[in-house]
Amino acid sequence: MAANPTPVTETDQDLEKILTSFDSNYVWNYGSVKEGLRELYEKAKREQWNGTTQLDWSTAVDPESEIVPRQMNPFADYAPAQKLNEKEMIRLSHAGISNQLSQFLHGEQGALIVASQLVGAVPWMDAKFYAASQTMDEARHVEVFARYVNEKLEWEWPINPNLKELLDATIMDSRWDFKFLGMQVIIEGLAMAAFGSLWKMTTEPLLKELLKYVMKDESRHVAFGVLALRDHYKGLSAGEMRDREDFIIYACELMRNRLAGGEVARAMGWDVDEVTRVIMESESGQLFRSMLFMRIVPNLRKLGLITPRVREAFEKLDIIKFEHFDTDEQDRELGLA
């Protein structure tokens, strides 16, 4: 007889509770009342996938190999990094990719929580259908990223404080449209850009295939946010619009500063403030961070949210240049369209 498995228990360190409060809506009109959402829901049903069977987990992955080419390392301009020996360079590369994928993992858990909230909060039945399908998508994303980080990379990092702050703000806000703005438009949009960038750079076959599956889901999730919020901001009062402007500016400033290398610097024994300054000021660091917004800015334009105040903030962040970026073309380039 097989031995009974050891039960999995949660410790206080494994759990964190936050207080949430938002209105949940029954919808007694079961017809299609929001153009485009039913088609998106049908697409979501067709494109469901099983991460256990459709990804080849037997693929051998050396966590210390160049999963991302070394020349793409964001620390390339940092003098102490240039003095590392080969063993130390391997540790730096391992730290960088494991931290990046750990943040993907934690972000997907946040998306799972928000999607489940949207099932109750959204005021159209078609949107409830789609939010339910997205909840399943996000559960699958958490599953596959957790497995890759822990089984293949063997190094899971805590959540970045800036990412955690934005996830908390999105989860805890009582207004359903803020949940769409924070998660579907900003966080998912940033994730799509980061996933696409990593997919292009990596040659590791399991990670490449995993990212391709996840990106197909995420492109629908971003479309869900744009469809659900379309026309919603017409006719808002000046005060209501200012609340949305404040949130957009806050979220984008927070995310632009998220990938400044502090956690990896600490693991390498470097001065965190110095590393952050070097990466923030480096040409490659500025380019990479700005490119993360190539999907967010055009979608905010489609929603009528590039107001003069938001435009001014985006000019300071050097991301307004993406206002007319063709996201459909990038989807075609990534094989998602």
Secondary structure, 3 states (H helix, E strand, C coil): CCCCCCCCCCCHHHCCCCCCCCCCCCCCCCCCCCCCHHHHHHHHHHCCCCHHHHCCCCCCCCCCCCCCCHHHCCCCCCHHHHCCCHHHHHHHHHHHHHHHHHHHHHHHHHHHHHHHHHHHHCCCHHHHHHHHHHHHHHHHHHHHHHHHHHHHHCCCCCCCHHHHHHHHHHHHCCCHHHHHHHHHHHHHHHHHHHHHHHHHHCCCHHHHHHHHHHHHHHHHHHHHHHHHHCCCCCCCCHHHHHHHHHHHHHHHHHHHCCCCCHHHHHHCCCCHHHHHHHHHHCHHHHHHHHHCCCCHHHHHHHCCCCCHHHHHHHHHHCCHHHCCCCHHHHHHHCCCC
